[in-house]
Amino acid sequence: MCGERKGSPPNAHWVALYTFIILLPLVYFIPPWVIQSISDKPITVTVISVAIITGVVNYVALPLALKAHLKVTQ
């Protein structure tokens, strides 16, 4: 079946650690890039940065981290 997962998902502590590790470089590099490329208004920088970071974490980085975790623990 499509989308079927093998194994159990990692516990909340692993997910929190992966999220922390993923967020560190994104929070460090994306806001300055937004300031340089798009706008220097604080609210605009915040909204655009949060939108980019949320999309990257939820749809790219965290699913890849969880998939790697399942491969390592099997």
N, C-alpha and C positions, 0 to 999 in steps of 0.2 A: 504494500500500500504506500502511496506517495506521502512523504512527510512523516513516516513512521520512524521512531527513534529506538535504538537498541541501548540497553543499559539505563541506569537511573541517573537523573540529573544531579549535578554536584550540589552539596549543601550550601546554605546561605553564606557561610564564611568564605568559601571559595569564590562564589559569585561576587561578594563584596570586595575581595582582594583583586580579582580580575578587573572589576569596574574601577577601582582606585588606580591600578596600574595603567589602564587605558585612558583614564581622564587626565592624568598628570601631564603628558606631553600636549594633549589637545588644549587644555586650559592655558598652558604656557605659550603656545605658538599661535593659536587661532585669533585671539583678540588683537594682538599687534598686527597681524596680517589684515584684519578687518579695518583697523585704524589706517593702515597704509594704503589699502586698496579701495575701500568703499566709503568710509565716513569717519570723522573724528568726534562726532556727537556721542556722548556717553550712552544714552538710551539706545541709539541705533546700534552701536558696537555691542552692547549687551544682548539685545534681542537677536541680532544676526549671529553672534557667536554662540549663544545658547541653542539656536535652531540648528546650526551646523554641527555642534558637538552632540546634541541629542540624536540627530540622524545618524552620525557616524557610529556612536556607541550602540544604539539600539538595533540598527540594521546591518552593520558591517562588523565592527570589532568584537562585540560581546558574543554574537552567534559563532564567530570563528573561534574565539577563546573557549566557548563551551564545547564546540565540536572537537577541538584539540584535547580538551580535558577528557572527554569521553573516549577518545582514541588511546590516550595514555593510560587511563585507568582500566581498560578492558583487558 
